[in-house]
Amino acid sequence: MFVSILTFVPAFSQVRPTIAAERLNGLSKRKLLQSQSLLKDVKFRNIGPSVMSGRVVDVDVNPADPIEFYVAYATGGLWHTSNNGQSFVPVFDHEDVIGMGDIAVNWRTAEIWVGTGEANSSRSSYSGTGVYKSNDTGRTWQYLGLPESHHIGKIILHPMNKNTAWVAAIGHLYSPNKERGVYKTTDGGKTWKQALCVDDNTGAIDWISIPKILMNCTPVCGTAKDRHGILLRTVTPRAFIKAGMVEKRGPKSLVTQQDFPEVTGLGELA
C-alpha cells in the first residue's frame, strides 16, 4: 500500500483561517434563510452552458454491471448513471457542500462514501466539510465528521469489513492544522483515529491499496516530512521505510533505493 504525502510551508502575516465550527454555523444559517425565502418554491430551469461542473475527480464503476457508475466532480457534486452515461441523476445536491475530493463505493452493500473538498490544490480549490456516507445509493446521507480536513484525496474501503475505511486528508492548503494525514475508522465512520500523522504541515493526498497487504492490516509505515514522498505499508509488523529502504525491523527485499524518493520523516500507520 502506498500513500503520497504533501507538506505545506506556512505563510506569514496571513488572515486567520475560518475554523470548522464557524463554517458549519454559517451553513446552518444558510439553510434557515432558504427555508424562509419567498422564492423557496420557485423551480429554476438551466438555460446553459451545456457543459457544467468542471473537473472530474473520480469515477467508480459497478464491477458486476459496467454500465452503472458514479461520477464525482470537483465543484459539481456526485452523479449516478445506470445506462452507460446516456443520462445522469445528481445524488448529492442537498448536502452542505458540493465540492468532491474522492468517492468509494461498496457495491455489495450499496454504500457510498464521499470525501469532500477538491484535492487538486490551487487557489480555486474549495474546501469541504469532511466525510459523508449513504446506505441507500445516495437517497439520504449521514455526515461522518472530519470537518477540518478541508480536502480529501482518497478513501479506501476494507475489502471484507464494511465498517473499516481509511481516509487520506490533505488538510488546510495555506495554514497548519492537526486534522490531516491518514484517518481510520472501524465502526462505519462513527469515530476516527488518526492513523498517520507527520506534523501540522504534512497531509496525505493519495493512497493505493494492494489487497493481499491490506487484508493483514498490520501497522507499518514510512513517510516524508520535508517536502513530499511515498509511504509503503507492508505485512511485516512494525517495519519502517526510510530513504527508500526498509530499516532493520523490516526485510530489505520489499523495496529498493530507486523505488522511492529520499525522505527524512517517520510516521506510523496503525
DOFIDREN-906492 format. One record per residue (C-alpha): residue number from 1; y, x negated, z negated. Coordinates in steps of 0.05 Angstrom, whole numbers, padded with zeros to 5 digits. Each point is the difference from the previous one (the first is absolute). Layout:
N
    i       v       u       w
  NUM       Y       X       Z
...
This chain:
270
    i       v       u       w
    1   00000   00000   00000
    2   00068  -00028   00019
    3   00069   00020  -00026
    4   00064  -00024   00031
    5   00056  -00017  -00049
    6   00075   00004   00009
    7   00050  -00035  -00045
    8   00072   00023  -00004
    9   00059  -00045  -00019
   10   00048   00038  -00045
   11   00071   00006   00025
   12   00061  -00011  -00044
   13   00058   00048  -00013
   14  -00038   00058   00028
   15   00007   00073  -00018
   16  -00047   00024  -00055
   17  -00061   00032   00033
   18  -00009   00074  -00014
   19  -00057   00009  -00049
   20  -00058   00048   00015
   21   00020   00050  -00054
   22   00069   00009   00032
   23  -00030   00008   00070
   24  -00051   00052  -00024
   25   00054   00037  -00038
   26   00041   00003   00064
   27  -00059   00028   00038
   28  -00008   00054  -00053
   29   00074   00019   00008
   30  -00009   00003   00075
   31  -00058   00049  -00007
   32   00043   00043  -00046
   33   00057   00001   00051
   34  -00048   00018   00056
   35  -00028   00058  -00040
   36   00071   00027  -00010
   37   00025  -00012   00070
   38   00026   00058   00041
   39  -00036  -00031   00060
   40  -00068  -00009  -00033
   41  -00033   00055   00042
   42   00032  -00022   00066
   43  -00052  -00029   00047
   44   00020  -00061   00040
   45  -00024  -00015   00071
   46  -00005  -00070   00027
   47   00041  -00010   00064
   48  -00013  -00075   00009
   49  -00009  -00056   00009
   50  -00072   00010   00022
   51  -00026  -00064  -00033
   52   00012  -00003  -00075
   53  -00022  -00034  -00064
   54   00004  -00072   00024
   55  -00051  -00052  -00019
   56  -00074   00016  -00011
   57  -00024  -00038  -00062
   58  -00072   00024  -00005
   59  -00054   00040   00034
   60  -00063   00024  -00035
   61  -00056   00027   00045
   62  -00059   00043  -00021
   63  -00061  -00045   00013
   64  -00044   00061   00011
   65   00049   00035   00048
   66   00049  -00048   00034
   67   00043   00056   00029
   68   00024   00014  -00071
   69   00049  -00048  -00032
   70   00063  -00008  -00042
   71   00062  -00037   00023
   72   00051  -00027  -00050
   73   00072  -00014   00023
   74   00047  -00048  -00035
   75   00054   00052  -00006
   76  -00034   00062   00027
   77  -00054   00021  -00050
   78  -00074   00012   00011
   79  -00030   00039   00058
   80  -00070   00026   00014
   81  -00037   00016   00065
   82  -00069   00028   00012
   83   00005   00001   00077
   84   00010  -00073   00017
   85   00075   00003  -00005
   86   00013   00059   00045
   87   00036   00032  -00059
   88   00020  -00024  -00069
   89   00014   00035  -00066
   90   00046  -00030  -00053
   91  -00034  -00003  -00068
   92   00051  -00036  -00044
   93   00066   00035   00015
   94   00010   00032  -00068
   95  -00005  -00061  -00045
   96   00057  -00040  -00030
   97  -00002  -00055   00052
   98  -00021  -00005   00073
   99  -00004  -00075   00010
  100  -00071  -00026   00007
  101  -00027  -00069  -00018
  102  -00075   00010   00007
  103  -00053   00054  -00003
  104  -00074   00001  -00017
  105  -00048   00057   00013
  106  -00066   00013  -00034
  107  -00032   00041   00056
  108  -00061   00018  -00043
  109   00042   00035  -00053
  110   00061   00022   00043
  111   00046  -00040  -00045
  112   00063  -00033   00028
  113   00038  -00055  -00037
  114   00072  -00015   00021
  115   00040  -00061  -00020
  116   00074   00015   00012
  117   00055  -00047   00021
  118  -00001  -00037   00066
  119  -00030  -00070  -00006
  120   00034  -00028   00062
  121   00054  -00033  -00042
  122   00071   00004   00028
  123   00067   00030  -00019
  124  -00021   00064   00034
  125  -00063   00007  -00042
  126   00004   00059  -00048
  127  -00035  -00005  -00067
  128  -00053   00048  -00023
  129  -00017   00029  -00068
  130  -00072  -00024  -00007
  131  -00068   00030   00015
  132  -00021   00071   00018
  133  -00069   00030   00009
  134  -00026   00064   00031
  135  -00069   00030  -00015
  136   00005   00053   00054
  137   00016  -00036   00065
  138   00075   00001  -00012
  139   00013   00072  -00020
  140   00022  -00020  -00070
  141   00018  -00067  -00031
  142  -00004  -00034  -00068
  143   00050  -00053  -00020
  144  -00036  -00061  -00029
  145   00058  -00043  -00023
  146   00021  -00073   00013
  147   00073   00022   00013
  148   00028  -00071  -00003
  149  -00048  -00027   00052
  150   00050   00022   00054
  151  -00041  -00025   00060
  152  -00076   00004   00004
  153  -00033  -00041   00054
  154  -00074   00018  -00010
  155  -00047   00047  -00036
  156  -00075  -00016  -00004
  157  -00051   00051  -00024
  158  -00065  -00020  -00032
  159  -00057   00016   00049
  160  -00045   00031  -00053
  161   00046   00023  -00057
  162   00053   00050   00021
  163   00039  -00011  -00065
  164   00011  -00075   00012
  165   00056  -00025   00045
  166   00045  -00060   00008
  167   00073   00000   00021
  168   00040  -00059   00027
  169   00072   00010  -00022
  170   00058  -00040   00028
  171   00050   00022  -00052
  172   00076  -00002   00007
  173   00024  -00035   00063
  174   00064  -00030  -00028
  175  -00010  -00006  -00075
  176  -00054  -00022  -00050
  177  -00044   00052  -00032
  178  -00066   00002  -00037
  179  -00034   00058   00038
  180  -00027  -00042   00058
  181  -00063  -00036   00019
  182  -00068   00034   00001
  183  -00016   00062  -00042
  184  -00068   00030  -00014
  185  -00021   00069  -00023
  186  -00070   00021  -00023
  187   00017   00072  -00017
  188   00026   00028   00066
  189   00072  -00023  -00011
  190   00012   00029  -00069
  191   00012  -00070  -00027
  192   00013  -00068   00033
  193  -00014  -00071  -00021
  194   00040  -00058   00029
  195  -00059  -00039   00026
  196   00039  -00056   00033
  197   00069  -00023  -00021
  198   00032  -00068   00016
  199   00071   00012  -00022
  200   00059   00049   00008
  201   00017  -00028   00069
  202  -00069   00001   00032
  203  -00031   00063   00030
  204  -00064   00015   00039
  205   00008   00028   00070
  206  -00070   00002   00031
  207  -00072   00003  -00021
  208  -00064  -00009   00040
  209  -00065   00021  -00031
  210  -00069  -00029   00015
  211  -00049   00055  -00020
  212  -00054  -00046  -00029
  213   00053  -00035  -00042
  214   00035   00064  -00021
  215  -00064   00030  -00025
  216  -00007  -00055  -00053
  217   00069   00011  -00029
  218   00002  -00064  -00041
  219   00068  -00031  -00018
  220   00017  -00057   00046
  221   00065  -00022   00032
  222   00050  -00051   00023
  223   00071   00015   00020
  224   00066  -00028   00024
  225   00063  -00005  -00041
  226   00052  -00043   00035
  227   00002   00036   00067
  228  -00060   00037   00027
  229  -00075  -00010   00007
  230  -00068   00032   00000
  231  -00045   00020  -00057
  232  -00075  -00002   00006
  233  -00044   00040  -00046
  234  -00073  -00022  -00002
  235  -00063   00026  -00033
  236  -00003  -00061  -00046
  237   00025   00019  -00069
  238   00068  -00031  -00017
  239   00004  -00044   00061
  240   00070  -00022   00019
  241   00028  -00023   00066
  242   00058  -00049  -00001
  243   00030  -00039   00058
  244  -00053   00028   00046
  245  -00060  -00022  -00042
  246  -00040   00033  -00055
  247   00007  -00040  -00064
  248  -00057  -00023  -00043
  249  -00017   00070  -00025
  250  -00018   00023   00071
  251  -00042  -00026   00058
  252   00041  -00041   00050
  253  -00043   00025   00056
  254   00036   00067   00000
  255   00065  -00026   00031
  256   00026  -00064   00032
  257   00068  -00034  -00002
  258   00020   00026   00069
  259  -00017   00072  -00017
  260   00060   00011  -00046
  261   00071  -00026  -00007
  262   00015  -00044  -00060
  263   00022   00041  -00060
  264   00024  -00018  -00069
  265  -00006   00062  -00044
  266  -00062   00031  -00030
  267  -00014   00072  -00015
  268  -00063   00039  -00020
  269  -00026   00062   00034
  270  -00036   00043  -00050
